[in-house]
Amino acid sequence: MSGSAKATGALVDVLVIGAGVTGIQQLYRAREEGFSVKVLEAGTGVGGTWYWNRYPEARFDSESYTYGFLFSKELWEEWEWSELFAGQPEIERYFNFVVDKFDLRRDIEFGVTVTSASFDEPTGTWTVRTGGGAEHRARYVVAATGVLSVPYYPAVEGRENFRGEQYHTGRWPKTPVDFTGKRVALIGTGSSGVQIVPAIADDVASLTVLQRTPDWCTPLNNGPISPQEQAELKAEFETIRETLNTSPSGFLHELPSRFSTEDSKEQRLAFFEKMWNSPGFSKLTTNYIDFTTNPEVNKEFCEFVADKIRGLVTDPATAEKLIPKNHLYAGRRPPFVTGYYEAYNKPTVQHVSLEQTPIVRVTETGIELTDGLREFDIIIWATGYDFGTGALNRLGVRGRDGLALEASWADGPSTYLGIVTAGFPNFFFPGGPHGALGNNPRYASDQVDCVIDVLEHAREYDYDVIEVDPAAEKDWTDTVNGSGSLFLESSYFFGSNIPGKAVKQLLNPTGRPNLQRLIAEQAEQKYSAFILSKVEEAAA
Ligand code: NAP
């Protein structure tokens, strides 16, 4: 028995941690089903990752209307996304619109950081403590803390000594950063870094992009949504929702229809051109059927993209440095760009390969590389996140017998359907590790609905304690860890970017149809993968 958690505050049914895309949906659904709910959010506003990532040109690379909520036709009809891929300010406005429209804000406490969550076995409830010293009691805790919420700073010597300004993309300040006439260093060129480069290239005195590993960047192909398209979107809500609710990747993209081997080289090049001009992720989801299983066609696509880079970047030496050498397309999460390669043609932008001249240390005035010191006014760390488990492992979650979640997951996460883990009753984490492989909110909404269905089932049969059967968890986790993956083990999807972190699958490579099948099966089988009990039984 943990016994450490003293239950003192008013008891709510569901305490949600995080008011991002998953937390908002969990709040909406829980309230809709008659549960009392409270949400604790560290930020001063809603949006989660989209609240913190307010760096210049932060924007969706999932089509805007496929990322938003699908639970209300009225919402779909009232909100108009201005662009195919909306920018952060519009995304933040959307989340605010949603919480106000459905009067959700009254259940959200802002500026509150959770420091611990402990399960109390005699009562079957959780006590959640915050940095401000408050104590909240709940029957169920839903940690909707997201997968990209703990920024990662590499352990570069001297970072604290820098006298200029420093920012991480994942903790961008609300007051806009003034780049005018500044000497700026940008470290990291994943999806975040490559969005910033063209956004500030014209403002700065100089922008030095410090790149370790180039990625295969292809055009986002963004654009405004015309009034006619807006009308079509509204008219087709039911069809679109149905497609998004069943689509394997959570997108509306046309599915692949041909094997690369069915086409001649000329036809393949014409098809790649079509892919290059297609929006966002369709380069992956609509490409040849064998695109990710046949290295030959993937290599051919990479050669095609390399030629595009050579055509876009004037300086041949810079172009070569921007072409990935050690992975194929989608070996790492592909970024999508607007004007990124072209930015290197501007006199203000300089590319530095950290493979050739690694960082030695940060000094008071700049960054020392192996070939000398470069002075800067601003350093931008676009160096990524402790993906998947980062936030959950820092929440101070204590389950049965005081079991620490971070200890339980020391060798990587162990979950059932990416929703629950053994030893932590009445604790759920939709939208977390083992959750998605595609358009995140679509997978997360399957999981949010599953959480609500389990809670309703427990309520109907008067159970107090819900926990996953360790055998079911082992089965799912083994399947996840044993499934082939699109992404390389060296990518952050396996935690490889964080020194000392277990290298384990953090996505759900089994795919959405499998997740949905298992969720439906559980409902039919009255949650046979869960152990449901009443408090007296649980205590016994
Ligand atoms: P990321 O993809 O993990 O990229 C981090 C970058 O920092 C990499 O280029 C990495 O280089 C570099 N880096 C890390 N440690 C370094 C070190 N010690 N020295 C030099 N460079 C170092 O992070 P991100 O760009 O923030 O993107 C994370 C995820 O957020 C994306 O994959 C995506 O899922 C999401 N995102 C989405 C959008 C969108 O359009 N919707 C926008 C931004 C982000 P190495 O590769 O060599 O390690």
Boltz pocket constraint, residues with backbone or C-beta under 6 A from the ligand:
constraints:
  - pocket:
      binder: B
      contacts: [[A, 58], [A, 59], [A, 60], [A, 61], [A, 62], [A, 148], [A, 154], [A, 155], [A, 169], [A, 187], [A, 188], [A, 189], [A, 190], [A, 191], [A, 192], [A, 193], [A, 195], [A, 210], [A, 211], [A, 212], [A, 213], [A, 333], [A, 336], [A, 354], [A, 359], [A, 382], [A, 383], [A, 384], [A, 385], [A, 492], [A, 497]]
      max_distance: 6.0
